[in-house]
C-alpha cells in the first residue's frame, strides 16, 4: 500500500516530529506513465537538484528519464525536467554494483537493474527502491543544491559505484568532461555539452561516507569507484552547480556538512510539509485529495533556482508558453515572492541578452515554442499588485522584445505571420495578439497612453486570419491569399501542436470581438459546443501532443486550457461548470497515467488546482477569475499577502452553481477579481444537481 513506508522513511518522519497528511497524500508516481513526463525522485521546492531514477534515455517518453512502464533502472542522475515535451539534463548517472563490473569494448557496463514497483516508494523529497537480485537497496533525498544517495549493500563482493559523466536525455554533443579525486573520500567533476541549449556547463563535487579504495577511469567519461567489501551503508553527498566545481563543493558543504542522510531527508519532508500547507482541503475522497496534493506538489518543482547557495537567486527552467496560462496566476496568489524572483531573473536576462526569455534552461535559451510569453507573466503580476520591480523598465523590455524578428517573424510587417514565410503562422499570430494586449494593459496602468493605444490596436491582429466562410482561423500567405486546401481536422505547419479546432477560440482578451467575427452570440455558442461534441481525432505520430480529448477539445495540451471557461463569457456558465467538472473527473486520476498530457512544469497541475478551488484565470492580465464549482467541502488558502481565503461548497458532489457569496454578499456575476480574492475572507458556493435558472 502507498501508505506503508520503508524503515528509512519512518525514521525520517520520526525526526521531523510530524508529517502531515498532505505530504503523505502526494504520489510522485502520478504522471510518470502515459505522456505525463514527470519523475518520481527527490527534489525540494524549486531546487536545482532533482535526484531521480532513469529507466530510459531515448524516445519522446524519456523526457524526464523515467517511465512507469519500464522494469529496469539504469542508475540515478541529479537533474531532470518535470513534464516537458523536450528532453535534456540527466546529469551524472550513479549506478551501484556488488561484485565485479564488466568491461565491454573499452567501457564499464552494468546491466540495467531490474526492479518491481512493489519495491519502490516515493514522497516529496524522498525516493527508495530495492534491488534484491543485485544485493543493494537505494534511497535518495535532496537539498536545493545537493543530491544525497544512500546505498545499503546486502550481497557479497566489492561495493562499487559507476559514474557515467556523459549521460542524459537525447544525444548531446560533449565539449568538455573531467573528474578529479580531491581526497580519500572526495571527487569533483565537470561536463559541458550542447543539446537543447548550447554549451551548458554542469559541475559536481561528491563526498562519500567511506574512503574510496580505488578510482578507475575509462577515457574521460566514466569513473568506477570501489569501496571496502565490509561496507554495509554508503552515503554519497553530491553538490551540483551550474557555475564551477568550487561552487559545487561550497553548495555541498553549506547544505549538508555534518548531517546524516536521515536528517537531510527529514528536513526535505518538513520543507515540503510547510510548502504544501499553503492550501488545506477538507472533504472529498482519498483519491481526490491525492490527486490534488500531487498536483499542488507538481506546481512547486519548477522553475529551478540555478544560482549557487551564496549567490543572489536566479531562476530558470521557465516553460513560459505553458505556465503563463494558469501556473503564474496561481503563484501570484500563493507565492508572489517566487514570481518576483522570476521576473527579476527575466529582466536580468534582458539586460544581458537584449530580449526577454522565451524558454530558458540553465544559463541558456532554448528558443522553444512561440509568442513572447514572458509578457503576460510580467503584466499579470504587475496588474495584480506585485510591484517589486521597475514597471517602466519592464514595459520597455516588453515592447523591445515584441518587436524583434525572433519573437515576431513578419508579424509587424504584414499584421499577421505569413504562412509562406514562417511556420506555425496562425498560432503565432493569435498568441502574439494576446501578448500585445498584455503590453497595452500594463502601459495603460503606467500612464503611457501612446504605447497602450499602439498595442491595443495590435491586439486586434487576430482578425486578419479569421475566415468568415469557414469561421476558423486560417493561414494566409504574404500576398494575402488563404492557404489551400483547408481542413480543420488536419494538422499543418500553420498550427503549433494542434489542428485548427484547438486554436479556433484562442482570443482570450477579446471574446466579444470573436463573437462578432463568428456572427453573433448564438453562432459562437454553437461553435464552442461543437468543440466538445465533434468527433474526436484519431491520434497519429504527427499529432502526438493532442491528448486528453473530449471531442476536439485536447486537454493534454495547453492551447485548449481556457476554452471550457469561455462558455461563461458567452452567457452559459452552466456549461463551464459541466465541462470543467467532466475534465477534472475524466482526465486526472490517482494513477501513473493520471495526467492526460505533458505536465509541462506545473501547468497541467495548476489547471487542476485552480479549477478544483472554483476560480480560474481564463485571461491572465485581466485581473479576474471565472467561477466554477469546487470539488471539496472546504479549502483554506494562505495568500501571499498574509491573508486567508476560505472556499466553501455545501454539496461538492454537484456540479452546478445556484449561488455564490463573498464575505456574506451574494455575487451577481460568475466572475471575481484579484482585488477581491486578495482581501481574504470567505467565498461560499451553493451547488445544485441541475443548472440554475438564473444567478
Secondary structure as GFF3:
##gff-version 3
##sequence-region A 1 695
A	DSSP	alpha_helix	7	15	.	.	.	ID=ss1
A	DSSP	alpha_helix	21	24	.	.	.	ID=ss2
A	DSSP	beta_strand	42	43	.	.	.	ID=ss3
A	DSSP	beta_strand	50	54	.	.	.	ID=ss4
A	DSSP	three_ten_helix	60	62	.	.	.	ID=ss5
A	DSSP	beta_strand	72	73	.	.	.	ID=ss6
A	DSSP	beta_strand	75	77	.	.	.	ID=ss7
A	DSSP	beta_strand	93	98	.	.	.	ID=ss8
A	DSSP	beta_strand	102	104	.	.	.	ID=ss9
A	DSSP	beta_strand	107	109	.	.	.	ID=ss10
A	DSSP	beta_strand	113	114	.	.	.	ID=ss11
A	DSSP	three_ten_helix	117	119	.	.	.	ID=ss12
A	DSSP	beta_strand	120	123	.	.	.	ID=ss13
A	DSSP	beta_strand	126	131	.	.	.	ID=ss14
A	DSSP	beta_strand	136	142	.	.	.	ID=ss15
A	DSSP	beta_strand	146	153	.	.	.	ID=ss16
A	DSSP	beta_strand	159	164	.	.	.	ID=ss17
A	DSSP	beta_strand	173	183	.	.	.	ID=ss18
A	DSSP	beta_strand	186	194	.	.	.	ID=ss19
A	DSSP	beta_strand	200	208	.	.	.	ID=ss20
A	DSSP	beta_strand	214	218	.	.	.	ID=ss21
A	DSSP	beta_strand	222	227	.	.	.	ID=ss22
A	DSSP	beta_strand	233	241	.	.	.	ID=ss23
A	DSSP	alpha_helix	245	256	.	.	.	ID=ss24
A	DSSP	alpha_helix	261	276	.	.	.	ID=ss25
A	DSSP	beta_strand	279	282	.	.	.	ID=ss26
A	DSSP	alpha_helix	286	298	.	.	.	ID=ss27
A	DSSP	beta_strand	304	305	.	.	.	ID=ss28
A	DSSP	beta_strand	315	316	.	.	.	ID=ss29
A	DSSP	alpha_helix	320	323	.	.	.	ID=ss30
A	DSSP	alpha_helix	327	334	.	.	.	ID=ss31
A	DSSP	alpha_helix	336	353	.	.	.	ID=ss32
A	DSSP	beta_strand	360	361	.	.	.	ID=ss33
A	DSSP	beta_strand	364	365	.	.	.	ID=ss34
A	DSSP	alpha_helix	374	383	.	.	.	ID=ss35
A	DSSP	alpha_helix	391	402	.	.	.	ID=ss36
A	DSSP	alpha_helix	411	414	.	.	.	ID=ss37
A	DSSP	alpha_helix	425	445	.	.	.	ID=ss38
A	DSSP	alpha_helix	449	458	.	.	.	ID=ss39
A	DSSP	three_ten_helix	461	465	.	.	.	ID=ss40
A	DSSP	beta_strand	466	467	.	.	.	ID=ss41
A	DSSP	beta_strand	472	473	.	.	.	ID=ss42
A	DSSP	alpha_helix	500	503	.	.	.	ID=ss43
A	DSSP	alpha_helix	511	518	.	.	.	ID=ss44
A	DSSP	alpha_helix	521	533	.	.	.	ID=ss45
A	DSSP	three_ten_helix	541	543	.	.	.	ID=ss46
A	DSSP	beta_strand	549	550	.	.	.	ID=ss47
A	DSSP	beta_strand	553	554	.	.	.	ID=ss48
A	DSSP	three_ten_helix	558	560	.	.	.	ID=ss49
A	DSSP	three_ten_helix	563	565	.	.	.	ID=ss50
A	DSSP	alpha_helix	566	569	.	.	.	ID=ss51
A	DSSP	alpha_helix	573	586	.	.	.	ID=ss52
A	DSSP	alpha_helix	603	613	.	.	.	ID=ss53
A	DSSP	beta_strand	615	616	.	.	.	ID=ss54
A	DSSP	beta_strand	624	627	.	.	.	ID=ss55
A	DSSP	beta_strand	634	638	.	.	.	ID=ss56
A	DSSP	beta_strand	644	649	.	.	.	ID=ss57
A	DSSP	beta_strand	656	662	.	.	.	ID=ss58
A	DSSP	beta_strand	665	666	.	.	.	ID=ss59
A	DSSP	beta_strand	671	673	.	.	.	ID=ss60
A	DSSP	alpha_helix	674	679	.	.	.	ID=ss61
A	DSSP	beta_strand	681	688	.	.	.	ID=ss62
###
